[in-house]
Amino acid sequence: MKNQAVLLSSFQQEFIEAGCDEAGRGCLAGPVFAAAVIFPADYHNAILNDSKKLSEKKRMALRPIIEQEALAYAVATVSAAEIDKINIHKASYLAMHKAIDMLKMKPEYLIIDGNKFIPYPDLPHTCIVKGDGKYLSIAAASILAKTYRDQYMEDLSIEFPEYDWLQNKGYPTVKHREAVIRLGLTPHHRKTFRVSDPQLALF
């Protein structure tokens, strides 16, 4: 088993820095979630990593640690209906902006996972490709966004068990797409999304 890479505490040391990431961009159903996290400048955590590289059990174990040890954190959502109105890219950035708005401590600098971002008013930012595997605050944001979204979809699955959201969390698995073809859309589906598989085209 390979040793886990140790992520960097921050991108820069001069300003109060918040890391931002989203979860659920590629889903067919449910909101997109985003989180923003501010850690102390010298923060270290050898276990914290990109949420996609961690098991569900490890993500859930890390969530209360992040919430306890962060100087500030926030999680925000943009609904499926709003995604249909403004598109998923703008919705992801909007969710990040909303999370930043909710922080109890105002950041002075933002680091964003990915290569694009709609600038937040009066705050400089840097986009970092695969930043959730490089910087602790982005990794923490990825974990919060992912775990809160997964729990949201698990709760929805109680009302809509046929779509297998308990397992797929709204992502376009074969079972999910087949359920849409058989049963139609729910109010939680993103009606503007397309599926490339011609055998399972939804909308």
N, CA and C atoms as a LAMMPS dump frame, in Angstrom:
ITEM: TIMESTEP
0
ITEM: NUMBER OF ATOMS
609
ITEM: BOX BOUNDS ff ff ff
-5.0000000000000000e+02 5.0000000000000000e+02
-5.0000000000000000e+02 5.0000000000000000e+02
-5.0000000000000000e+02 5.0000000000000000e+02
ITEM: ATOMS id mol type element x y z
1 1 1 N 0.846 -1.204 0
2 1 2 C 0 0 0
3 1 3 C 0.879 1.25 0
4 2 1 N 0.588 2.164 -0.924
5 2 2 C 1.396 3.364 -1.035
6 2 3 C 1.12 4.313 0.12
7 3 1 N 2.165 5.026 0.536
8 3 2 C 1.969 6.046 1.565
9 3 3 C 1.13 7.179 1.012
10 4 1 N 0.247 7.716 1.823
11 4 2 C -0.59 8.819 1.393
12 4 3 C 0.216 10.096 1.303
13 5 1 N 0.053 10.817 0.222
14 5 2 C 0.758 12.085 0.058
15 5 3 C 0.256 13.084 1.094
16 6 1 N 1.169 13.88 1.624
17 6 2 C 0.801 14.91 2.596
18 6 3 C 0.472 16.187 1.835
19 7 1 N -0.722 16.691 2.029
20 7 2 C -1.154 17.888 1.318
21 7 3 C -0.569 19.136 1.961
22 8 1 N -0.438 20.19 1.171
23 8 2 C 0.102 21.45 1.656
24 8 3 C -0.941 22.188 2.474
25 9 1 N -0.469 22.923 3.469
26 9 2 C -1.397 23.629 4.353
27 9 3 C -2.076 24.8 3.659
28 10 1 N -1.367 25.484 2.757
29 10 2 C -1.968 26.643 2.09
30 10 3 C -1.226 26.962 0.813
31 11 1 N -1.888 27.705 -0.049
32 11 2 C -1.298 28.151 -1.314
33 11 3 C -0.381 29.342 -1.099
34 12 1 N -0.773 30.215 -0.17
35 12 2 C 0.016 31.391 0.195
36 12 3 C -0.189 31.673 1.681
37 13 1 N 0.7 32.389 2.279
38 13 2 C 0.675 32.627 3.726
39 13 3 C 0.277 34.053 4.104
40 14 1 N 0.159 34.918 3.119
41 14 2 C -0.015 36.342 3.425
42 14 3 C -1.425 36.68 3.874
43 15 1 N -2.418 35.997 3.318
44 15 2 C -3.814 36.353 3.559
45 15 3 C -4.58 35.172 4.158
46 16 1 N -5.728 35.487 4.783
47 16 2 C -6.64 34.432 5.249
48 16 3 C -7.221 33.752 4.014
49 17 1 N -7.018 32.448 3.921
50 17 2 C -7.302 31.721 2.682
51 17 3 C -8.415 30.705 2.871
52 18 1 N -9.345 30.698 1.948
53 18 2 C -10.413 29.693 1.957
54 18 3 C -10.279 28.797 0.742
55 19 1 N -10.387 27.498 0.963
56 19 2 C -10.433 26.54 -0.134
57 19 3 C -11.871 26.207 -0.474
58 20 1 N -12.159 26.057 -1.777
59 20 2 C -13.53 25.814 -2.227
60 20 3 C -13.583 24.647 -3.197
61 21 1 N -14.64 23.846 -3.085
62 21 2 C -14.865 22.747 -4.016
63 21 3 C -16.353 22.437 -4.06
64 22 1 N -16.746 21.658 -5.063
65 22 2 C -18.154 21.304 -5.232
66 22 3 C -18.314 19.803 -5.346
67 23 1 N -19.562 19.347 -5.259
68 23 2 C -19.889 17.93 -5.444
69 23 3 C -21.229 17.825 -6.145
70 24 1 N -21.316 16.875 -7.069
71 24 2 C -22.584 16.614 -7.743
72 24 3 C -22.743 17.28 -9.08
73 25 1 N -21.659 17.756 -9.663
74 25 2 C -21.766 18.429 -10.959
75 25 3 C -22.269 17.478 -12.033
76 26 1 N -21.827 16.233 -12.015
77 26 2 C -22.171 15.299 -13.078
78 26 3 C -23.404 14.459 -12.826
79 27 1 N -24.198 14.804 -11.844
80 27 2 C -25.387 14.016 -11.504
81 27 3 C -26.571 14.351 -12.405
82 28 1 N -27.504 13.422 -12.49
83 28 2 C -28.756 13.655 -13.204
84 28 3 C -29.834 14.203 -12.291
85 29 1 N -29.643 14.072 -10.985
86 29 2 C -30.678 14.492 -10.038
87 29 3 C -30.035 15.098 -8.803
88 30 1 N -30.803 15.968 -8.156
89 30 2 C -30.354 16.57 -6.909
90 30 3 C -29.599 17.868 -7.109
91 31 1 N -29.414 18.616 -6.03
92 31 2 C -28.683 19.883 -6.094
93 31 3 C -27.196 19.649 -6.322
94 32 1 N -26.511 20.714 -6.699
95 32 2 C -25.059 20.73 -6.61
96 32 3 C -24.715 21.353 -5.259
97 33 1 N -23.756 20.776 -4.579
98 33 2 C -23.313 21.262 -3.27
99 33 3 C -21.916 21.854 -3.414
100 34 1 N -21.619 22.863 -2.621
101 34 2 C -20.269 23.417 -2.571
102 34 3 C -19.927 23.751 -1.135
103 35 1 N -18.64 23.736 -0.832
104 35 2 C -18.181 24.059 0.508
105 35 3 C -16.975 24.984 0.433
106 36 1 N -16.794 25.744 1.487
107 36 2 C -15.626 26.607 1.652
108 36 3 C -15.071 26.361 3.047
109 37 1 N -13.749 26.253 3.142
110 37 2 C -13.105 25.932 4.414
111 37 3 C -11.895 26.824 4.624
112 38 1 N -11.772 27.366 5.834
113 38 2 C -10.591 28.131 6.242
114 38 3 C -9.92 27.384 7.384
115 39 1 N -8.674 27.012 7.193
116 39 2 C -7.872 26.39 8.241
117 39 3 C -6.841 27.388 8.761
118 40 1 N -6.301 27.158 9.959
119 40 2 C -5.143 27.942 10.392
120 40 3 C -4.004 27.798 9.382
121 41 1 N -3.185 28.823 9.253
122 41 2 C -2.13 28.831 8.233
123 41 3 C -1.162 27.669 8.381
124 42 1 N -0.949 27.188 9.594
125 42 2 C 0.006 26.101 9.832
126 42 3 C -0.694 24.755 10.048
127 43 1 N -1.931 24.618 9.578
128 43 2 C -2.711 23.409 9.825
129 43 3 C -2.096 22.202 9.121
130 44 1 N -2.136 21.056 9.804
131 44 2 C -1.646 19.809 9.223
132 44 3 C -2.62 18.685 9.556
133 45 1 N -2.807 17.796 8.603
134 45 2 C -3.606 16.595 8.814
135 45 3 C -3.133 15.562 7.793
136 46 1 N -2.486 14.521 8.256
137 46 2 C -1.863 13.542 7.366
138 46 3 C -2.879 12.635 6.673
139 47 1 N -4.111 12.597 7.165
140 47 2 C -5.133 11.711 6.588
141 47 3 C -5.977 12.423 5.538
142 48 1 N -6.147 13.713 5.693
143 48 2 C -7.025 14.495 4.828
144 48 3 C -6.544 14.441 3.38
145 49 1 N -7.49 14.182 2.462
146 49 2 C -7.154 14.081 1.045
147 49 3 C -8.403 14.333 0.222
148 50 1 N -8.221 14.381 -1.09
149 50 2 C -9.319 14.485 -2.033
150 50 3 C -10.393 13.462 -1.674
151 51 1 N -11.644 13.903 -1.609
152 51 2 C -12.736 13.021 -1.183
153 51 3 C -12.852 11.779 -2.072
154 52 1 N -12.513 11.923 -3.352
155 52 2 C -12.634 10.792 -4.279
156 52 3 C -11.612 9.689 -3.977
157 53 1 N -10.575 10.027 -3.229
158 53 2 C -9.543 9.05 -2.899
159 53 3 C -9.774 8.393 -1.538
160 54 1 N -10.876 8.741 -0.895
161 54 2 C -11.184 8.222 0.432
162 54 3 C -12.451 7.392 0.395
163 55 1 N -12.523 6.411 1.261
164 55 2 C -13.754 5.631 1.383
165 55 3 C -14.835 6.475 2.047
166 56 1 N -16.074 6.037 1.889
167 56 2 C -17.182 6.745 2.535
168 56 3 C -16.988 6.79 4.046
169 57 1 N -16.505 5.702 4.611
170 57 2 C -16.274 5.646 6.053
171 57 3 C -15.239 6.686 6.484
172 58 1 N -14.157 6.83 5.722
173 58 2 C -13.13 7.801 6.067
174 58 3 C -13.632 9.229 5.88
175 59 1 N -14.414 9.449 4.825
176 59 2 C -14.969 10.796 4.624
177 59 3 C -15.853 11.197 5.797
178 60 1 N -16.715 10.276 6.232
179 60 2 C -17.616 10.585 7.337
180 60 3 C -16.853 10.763 8.648
181 61 1 N -15.761 10.052 8.807
182 61 2 C -14.952 10.213 10.022
183 61 3 C -14.222 11.556 10.019
184 62 1 N -13.839 12.018 8.842
185 62 2 C -13.099 13.273 8.741
186 62 3 C -14.006 14.496 8.861
187 63 1 N -15.276 14.339 8.522
188 63 2 C -16.155 15.512 8.517
189 63 3 C -16.208 16.238 9.863
190 64 1 N -16.468 15.556 10.982
191 64 2 C -16.495 16.293 12.256
192 64 3 C -15.135 16.848 12.643
193 65 1 N -14.064 16.208 12.214
194 65 2 C -12.721 16.737 12.489
195 65 3 C -12.524 18.049 11.753
196 66 1 N -12.913 18.084 10.494
197 66 2 C -12.82 19.317 9.701
198 66 3 C -13.648 20.422 10.358
199 67 1 N -14.872 20.086 10.733
200 67 2 C -15.769 21.096 11.298
201 67 3 C -15.268 21.614 12.641
202 68 1 N -14.581 20.771 13.378
203 68 2 C -14.056 21.191 14.68
204 68 3 C -12.765 21.986 14.546
205 69 1 N -11.912 21.613 13.602
206 69 2 C -10.58 22.203 13.524
207 69 3 C -10.483 23.374 12.552
208 70 1 N -11.45 23.547 11.687
209 70 2 C -11.445 24.692 10.775
210 70 3 C -11.722 25.979 11.545
211 71 1 N -11.108 27.064 11.113
212 71 2 C -11.461 28.38 11.655
213 71 3 C -12.863 28.774 11.227
214 72 1 N -13.24 28.334 10.031
215 72 2 C -14.591 28.594 9.52
216 72 3 C -14.863 27.619 8.381
217 73 1 N -16.129 27.234 8.25
218 73 2 C -16.526 26.396 7.126
219 73 3 C -17.998 26.675 6.82
220 74 1 N -18.4 26.38 5.591
221 74 2 C -19.797 26.528 5.209
222 74 3 C -20.086 25.614 4.033
223 75 1 N -21.333 25.155 3.952
224 75 2 C -21.796 24.305 2.859
225 75 3 C -23.057 24.931 2.287
226 76 1 N -23.127 25.018 0.959
227 76 2 C -24.275 25.651 0.3
228 76 3 C -24.725 24.804 -0.882
229 77 1 N -25.943 25.061 -1.349
230 77 2 C -26.511 24.278 -2.453
231 77 3 C -27.149 25.182 -3.494
232 78 1 N -27.277 24.63 -4.69
233 78 2 C -28.105 25.221 -5.745
234 78 3 C -28.978 24.098 -6.287
235 79 1 N -30.275 24.331 -6.362
236 79 2 C -31.249 23.285 -6.662
237 79 3 C -31.188 22.832 -8.116
238 80 1 N -31.791 21.677 -8.364
239 80 2 C -31.885 21.162 -9.731
240 80 3 C -32.63 22.138 -10.638
241 81 1 N -33.686 22.756 -10.125
242 81 2 C -34.446 23.715 -10.934
243 81 3 C -33.589 24.909 -11.327
244 82 1 N -32.773 25.391 -10.396
245 82 2 C -31.899 26.523 -10.7
246 82 3 C -30.796 26.103 -11.661
247 83 1 N -30.296 24.878 -11.514
248 83 2 C -29.308 24.36 -12.465
249 83 3 C -29.875 24.385 -13.873
250 84 1 N -31.132 23.975 -14.023
251 84 2 C -31.767 23.99 -15.343
252 84 3 C -31.872 25.4 -15.906
253 85 1 N -32.021 26.385 -15.047
254 85 2 C -32.166 27.765 -15.506
255 85 3 C -30.84 28.383 -15.944
256 86 1 N -29.768 28.107 -15.191
257 86 2 C -28.522 28.857 -15.427
258 86 3 C -27.37 27.987 -15.924
259 87 1 N -27.51 26.69 -15.967
260 87 2 C -26.572 25.64 -16.364
261 87 3 C -25.692 25.228 -15.18
262 88 1 N -25.144 24.029 -15.278
263 88 2 C -24.442 23.436 -14.139
264 88 3 C -23.143 24.169 -13.812
265 89 1 N -22.468 24.711 -14.813
266 89 2 C -21.219 25.41 -14.537
267 89 3 C -21.472 26.651 -13.681
268 90 1 N -22.423 27.489 -14.117
269 90 2 C -22.743 28.677 -13.332
270 90 3 C -23.314 28.304 -11.968
271 91 1 N -24.09 27.225 -11.925
272 91 2 C -24.663 26.791 -10.65
273 91 3 C -23.574 26.353 -9.673
274 92 1 N -22.539 25.68 -10.171
275 92 2 C -21.436 25.259 -9.301
276 92 3 C -20.724 26.462 -8.711
277 93 1 N -20.47 27.474 -9.539
278 93 2 C -19.806 28.681 -9.045
279 93 3 C -20.716 29.441 -8.081
280 94 1 N -22.028 29.467 -8.388
281 94 2 C -22.975 30.125 -7.497
282 94 3 C -22.991 29.447 -6.133
283 95 1 N -22.964 28.123 -6.12
284 95 2 C -22.94 27.397 -4.841
285 95 3 C -21.679 27.736 -4.051
286 96 1 N -20.544 27.86 -4.737
287 96 2 C -19.31 28.266 -4.063
288 96 3 C -19.448 29.673 -3.495
289 97 1 N -19.997 30.587 -4.282
290 97 2 C -20.199 31.962 -3.801
291 97 3 C -21.082 31.971 -2.562
292 98 1 N -22.148 31.169 -2.583
293 98 2 C -23.051 31.115 -1.433
294 98 3 C -22.335 30.577 -0.199
295 99 1 N -21.486 29.567 -0.393
296 99 2 C -20.724 29.034 0.735
297 99 3 C -19.772 30.083 1.296
298 100 1 N -19.119 30.824 0.416
299 100 2 C -18.217 31.895 0.863
300 100 3 C -18.997 32.957 1.634
301 101 1 N -20.187 33.296 1.13
302 101 2 C -21.049 34.264 1.831
303 101 3 C -21.342 33.826 3.265
304 102 1 N -21.458 32.53 3.477
305 102 2 C -21.894 31.988 4.762
306 102 3 C -20.763 31.827 5.78
307 103 1 N -19.53 31.98 5.351
308 103 2 C -18.405 31.806 6.272
309 103 3 C -18.469 32.822 7.407
310 104 1 N -18.251 32.377 8.629
311 104 2 C -18.286 33.283 9.777
312 104 3 C -17.035 34.155 9.847
313 105 1 N -15.978 33.756 9.135
314 105 2 C -14.758 34.557 9.027
315 105 3 C -14.583 34.931 7.565
316 106 1 N -14.342 36.188 7.288
317 106 2 C -14.221 36.624 5.9
318 106 3 C -12.834 36.285 5.37
319 107 1 N -12.761 35.51 4.28
320 107 2 C -11.454 35.219 3.705
321 107 3 C -10.907 36.423 2.936
322 108 1 N -9.606 36.424 2.729
323 108 2 C -8.942 37.468 1.951
324 108 3 C -8.394 36.929 0.629
325 109 1 N -8.451 35.603 0.504
326 109 2 C -7.943 34.954 -0.71
327 109 3 C -8.675 33.627 -0.867
328 110 1 N -8.934 33.227 -2.123
329 110 2 C -9.641 31.984 -2.41
330 110 3 C -8.779 31.073 -3.269
331 111 1 N -8.787 29.781 -2.938
332 111 2 C -8.215 28.788 -3.845
333 111 3 C -9.34 27.839 -4.252
334 112 1 N -9.481 27.647 -5.555
335 112 2 C -10.628 26.972 -6.141
336 112 3 C -10.172 25.699 -6.831
337 113 1 N -10.85 24.598 -6.568
338 113 2 C -10.529 23.371 -7.285
339 113 3 C -11.013 23.48 -8.729
340 114 1 N -10.133 23.186 -9.674
341 114 2 C -10.503 23.236 -11.082
342 114 3 C -9.751 24.32 -11.828
343 115 1 N -10.19 24.563 -13.054
344 115 2 C -9.489 25.544 -13.896
345 115 3 C -10.308 26.774 -14.253
346 116 1 N -11.535 26.867 -13.726
347 116 2 C -12.379 28.024 -14.019
348 116 3 C -13.158 28.429 -12.776
349 117 1 N -13.506 29.713 -12.726
350 117 2 C -14.287 30.232 -11.602
351 117 3 C -14.82 31.594 -11.993
352 118 1 N -16.029 31.901 -11.553
353 118 2 C -16.555 33.262 -11.685
354 118 3 C -16.06 34.041 -10.473
355 119 1 N -15.264 35.087 -10.673
356 119 2 C -14.644 35.776 -9.53
357 119 3 C -15.668 36.214 -8.491
358 120 1 N -15.303 36.023 -7.24
359 120 2 C -16.098 36.505 -6.128
360 120 3 C -15.756 37.985 -5.926
361 121 1 N -16.745 38.837 -5.689
362 121 2 C -16.48 40.287 -5.594
363 121 3 C -15.399 40.634 -4.572
364 122 1 N -14.42 41.382 -5.033
365 122 2 C -13.386 41.972 -4.171
366 122 3 C -12.472 40.954 -3.488
367 123 1 N -12.427 39.723 -4.001
368 123 2 C -11.518 38.727 -3.443
369 123 3 C -10.667 38.119 -4.559
370 124 1 N -9.35 38.161 -4.426
371 124 2 C -8.505 37.48 -5.414
372 124 3 C -8.63 35.972 -5.262
373 125 1 N -8.372 35.264 -6.352
374 125 2 C -8.461 33.812 -6.298
375 125 3 C -7.443 33.184 -7.242
376 126 1 N -7.167 31.915 -6.995
377 126 2 C -6.367 31.101 -7.897
378 126 3 C -7.086 29.783 -8.114
379 127 1 N -7.238 29.389 -9.368
380 127 2 C -7.808 28.088 -9.698
381 127 3 C -6.673 27.064 -9.765
382 128 1 N -6.887 25.905 -9.177
383 128 2 C -5.844 24.888 -9.094
384 128 3 C -6.416 23.56 -9.578
385 129 1 N -5.938 23.089 -10.719
386 129 2 C -6.387 21.81 -11.251
387 129 3 C -5.98 20.697 -10.283
388 130 1 N -6.942 19.848 -9.945
389 130 2 C -6.744 18.784 -8.961
390 130 3 C -6.276 19.351 -7.62
391 131 1 N -6.793 20.519 -7.291
392 131 2 C -6.418 21.169 -6.035
393 131 3 C -6.85 20.403 -4.808
394 132 1 N -7.904 19.566 -4.953
395 132 2 C -8.362 18.783 -3.794
396 132 3 C -7.365 17.695 -3.414
397 133 1 N -6.384 17.441 -4.273
398 133 2 C -5.329 16.509 -3.934
399 133 3 C -4.01 17.192 -3.626
400 134 1 N -4.064 18.547 -3.477
401 134 2 C -2.831 19.312 -3.253
402 134 3 C -2.887 20.176 -1.995
403 135 1 N -4.064 20.711 -1.677
404 135 2 C -4.181 21.661 -0.567
405 135 3 C -5.263 21.207 0.413
406 136 1 N -4.942 21.322 1.69
407 136 2 C -5.819 20.797 2.728
408 136 3 C -7.197 21.443 2.739
409 137 1 N -7.263 22.754 2.551
410 137 2 C -8.568 23.418 2.638
411 137 3 C -9.479 23.007 1.482
412 138 1 N -8.904 22.797 0.295
413 138 2 C -9.726 22.339 -0.828
414 138 3 C -10.156 20.894 -0.602
415 139 1 N -9.249 20.061 -0.106
416 139 2 C -9.602 18.677 0.203
417 139 3 C -10.735 18.629 1.224
418 140 1 N -10.635 19.464 2.246
419 140 2 C -11.682 19.513 3.27
420 140 3 C -13.004 19.965 2.669
421 141 1 N -12.962 20.963 1.787
422 141 2 C -14.182 21.422 1.13
423 141 3 C -14.783 20.309 0.282
424 142 1 N -13.936 19.534 -0.386
425 142 2 C -14.445 18.433 -1.202
426 142 3 C -15.138 17.385 -0.331
427 143 1 N -14.598 17.135 0.847
428 143 2 C -15.195 16.153 1.758
429 143 3 C -16.527 16.656 2.305
430 144 1 N -16.574 17.914 2.715
431 144 2 C -17.837 18.448 3.23
432 144 3 C -18.91 18.457 2.153
433 145 1 N -18.574 18.947 0.968
434 145 2 C -19.559 18.993 -0.108
435 145 3 C -20.049 17.59 -0.452
436 146 1 N -19.137 16.652 -0.535
437 146 2 C -19.492 15.282 -0.894
438 146 3 C -20.348 14.614 0.18
439 147 1 N -19.959 14.71 1.437
440 147 2 C -20.701 14.011 2.488
441 147 3 C -22.076 14.621 2.714
442 148 1 N -22.183 15.951 2.662
443 148 2 C -23.489 16.58 2.832
444 148 3 C -24.406 16.242 1.654
445 149 1 N -23.849 16.21 0.459
446 149 2 C -24.675 15.877 -0.694
447 149 3 C -25.106 14.415 -0.66
448 150 1 N -24.189 13.527 -0.317
449 150 2 C -24.548 12.114 -0.245
450 150 3 C -25.67 11.882 0.757
451 151 1 N -25.588 12.524 1.902
452 151 2 C -26.652 12.364 2.9
453 151 3 C -27.987 12.912 2.385
454 152 1 N -27.925 14.013 1.664
455 152 2 C -29.143 14.595 1.092
456 152 3 C -29.797 13.603 0.13
457 153 1 N -28.991 12.989 -0.751
458 153 2 C -29.547 12.051 -1.715
459 153 3 C -30.032 10.77 -1.045
460 154 1 N -29.369 10.354 0.008
461 154 2 C -29.831 9.181 0.756
462 154 3 C -31.191 9.454 1.391
463 155 1 N -31.38 10.662 1.895
464 155 2 C -32.678 11.026 2.453
465 155 3 C -33.759 11.04 1.373
466 156 1 N -33.423 11.58 0.184
467 156 2 C -34.387 11.598 -0.921
468 156 3 C -34.742 10.19 -1.375
469 157 1 N -33.798 9.266 -1.248
470 157 2 C -34.027 7.902 -1.729
471 157 3 C -35.153 7.211 -0.963
472 158 1 N -35.444 7.669 0.239
473 158 2 C -36.539 7.09 1.01
474 158 3 C -37.865 7.335 0.297
475 159 1 N -38.003 8.522 -0.301
476 159 2 C -39.225 8.875 -1.034
477 159 3 C -39.224 8.315 -2.447
478 160 1 N -38.043 8.14 -3.024
479 160 2 C -37.925 7.679 -4.408
480 160 3 C -36.968 6.484 -4.483
481 161 1 N -37.321 5.364 -3.887
482 161 2 C -36.386 4.233 -3.819
483 161 3 C -36.085 3.593 -5.172
484 162 1 N -36.978 3.751 -6.149
485 162 2 C -36.808 3.073 -7.429
486 162 3 C -35.589 3.567 -8.209
487 163 1 N -35.12 4.774 -7.894
488 163 2 C -34.025 5.366 -8.664
489 163 3 C -32.641 5.021 -8.102
490 164 1 N -32.62 4.252 -7.01
491 164 2 C -31.377 3.738 -6.422
492 164 3 C -30.438 4.858 -5.965
493 165 1 N -31.002 5.975 -5.512
494 165 2 C -30.156 7.093 -5.069
495 165 3 C -29.365 6.756 -3.809
496 166 1 N -29.83 5.775 -3.063
497 166 2 C -29.074 5.348 -1.892
498 166 3 C -27.67 4.908 -2.295
499 167 1 N -27.579 4.277 -3.47
500 167 2 C -26.293 3.793 -3.953
501 167 3 C -25.619 4.769 -4.915
502 168 1 N -26.389 5.295 -5.886
503 168 2 C -25.739 6.094 -6.942
504 168 3 C -25.684 7.588 -6.652
505 169 1 N -26.4 8.04 -5.633
506 169 2 C -26.381 9.445 -5.197
507 169 3 C -26.791 10.426 -6.305
508 170 1 N -27.518 9.917 -7.301
509 170 2 C -27.978 10.777 -8.387
510 170 3 C -27.115 10.735 -9.632
511 171 1 N -26.013 10.009 -9.584
512 171 2 C -25.156 9.886 -10.765
513 171 3 C -25.799 8.967 -11.797
514 172 1 N -25.398 9.078 -13.068
515 172 2 C -26.096 8.371 -14.152
516 172 3 C -25.684 6.914 -14.315
517 173 1 N -25.933 6.105 -13.318
518 173 2 C -25.697 4.674 -13.444
519 173 3 C -26.762 4.063 -14.356
520 174 1 N -26.515 2.849 -14.804
521 174 2 C -27.485 2.173 -15.662
522 174 3 C -28.823 2.014 -14.939
523 175 1 N -28.785 1.606 -13.673
524 175 2 C -30.03 1.409 -12.922
525 175 3 C -30.806 2.712 -12.785
526 176 1 N -30.102 3.819 -12.559
527 176 2 C -30.757 5.119 -12.45
528 176 3 C -31.408 5.499 -13.783
529 177 1 N -30.667 5.355 -14.874
530 177 2 C -31.207 5.742 -16.181
531 177 3 C -32.37 4.851 -16.595
532 178 1 N -32.261 3.577 -16.295
533 178 2 C -33.371 2.671 -16.614
534 178 3 C -34.624 3.032 -15.822
535 179 1 N -34.455 3.465 -14.582
536 179 2 C -35.609 3.869 -13.77
537 179 3 C -36.282 5.102 -14.358
538 180 1 N -35.483 6.032 -14.876
539 180 2 C -36.068 7.23 -15.493
540 180 3 C -36.85 6.861 -16.739
541 181 1 N -36.304 5.965 -17.543
542 181 2 C -37.003 5.526 -18.754
543 181 3 C -38.313 4.841 -18.397
544 182 1 N -38.298 4.066 -17.334
545 182 2 C -39.481 3.293 -16.932
546 182 3 C -40.513 4.14 -16.2
547 183 1 N -40.05 5.048 -15.32
548 183 2 C -40.947 5.754 -14.411
549 183 3 C -41.076 7.245 -14.704
550 184 1 N -40.159 7.776 -15.487
551 184 2 C -40.185 9.207 -15.757
552 184 3 C -39.334 9.989 -14.763
553 185 1 N -39.407 11.299 -14.859
554 185 2 C -38.6 12.188 -14.039
555 185 3 C -39.292 12.509 -12.721
556 186 1 N -38.495 12.786 -11.711
557 186 2 C -39.003 13.303 -10.441
558 186 3 C -38.799 14.818 -10.428
559 187 1 N -39.364 15.505 -9.447
560 187 2 C -39.096 16.946 -9.335
561 187 3 C -37.629 17.259 -9.037
562 188 1 N -36.851 16.249 -8.683
563 188 2 C -35.453 16.474 -8.314
564 188 3 C -34.493 16.233 -9.475
565 189 1 N -34.994 15.832 -10.63
566 189 2 C -34.137 15.611 -11.781
567 189 3 C -33.804 16.92 -12.497
568 190 1 N -32.625 16.946 -13.083
569 190 2 C -32.185 18.087 -13.884
570 190 3 C -32.655 17.849 -15.317
571 191 1 N -33.664 18.554 -15.728
572 191 2 C -34.344 18.251 -16.982
573 191 3 C -33.558 18.657 -18.222
574 192 1 N -32.538 19.475 -18.048
575 192 2 C -31.737 19.916 -19.195
576 192 3 C -30.549 18.987 -19.461
577 193 1 N -30.325 17.997 -18.607
578 193 2 C -29.166 17.124 -18.776
579 193 3 C -29.424 16.09 -19.867
580 194 1 N -28.342 15.678 -20.519
581 194 2 C -28.402 14.675 -21.576
582 194 3 C -27.509 13.493 -21.219
583 195 1 N -27.867 12.35 -21.776
584 195 2 C -27.053 11.139 -21.59
585 195 3 C -26.563 10.71 -22.962
586 196 1 N -25.258 10.455 -23.084
587 196 2 C -24.674 10.175 -24.395
588 196 3 C -25.011 8.788 -24.923
589 197 1 N -25.309 7.85 -24.055
590 197 2 C -25.608 6.482 -24.474
591 197 3 C -26.927 6.45 -25.248
592 198 1 N -26.895 6.15 -26.556
593 198 2 C -28.143 6.197 -27.347
594 198 3 C -29.159 5.157 -26.901
595 199 1 N -28.705 4.089 -26.222
596 199 2 C -29.623 3.084 -25.733
597 199 3 C -30.345 3.518 -24.461
598 200 1 N -29.801 4.537 -23.788
599 200 2 C -30.385 4.976 -22.538
600 200 3 C -30.546 6.495 -22.515
601 201 1 N -30.865 7.07 -23.657
602 201 2 C -31.073 8.52 -23.701
603 201 3 C -32.307 8.863 -22.889
604 202 1 N -32.163 9.88 -22.02
605 202 2 C -33.238 10.199 -21.086
606 202 3 C -34.134 11.329 -21.593
607 203 1 N -33.522 12.441 -21.91
608 203 2 C -34.32 13.654 -22.089
609 203 3 C -34.126 14.195 -23.502
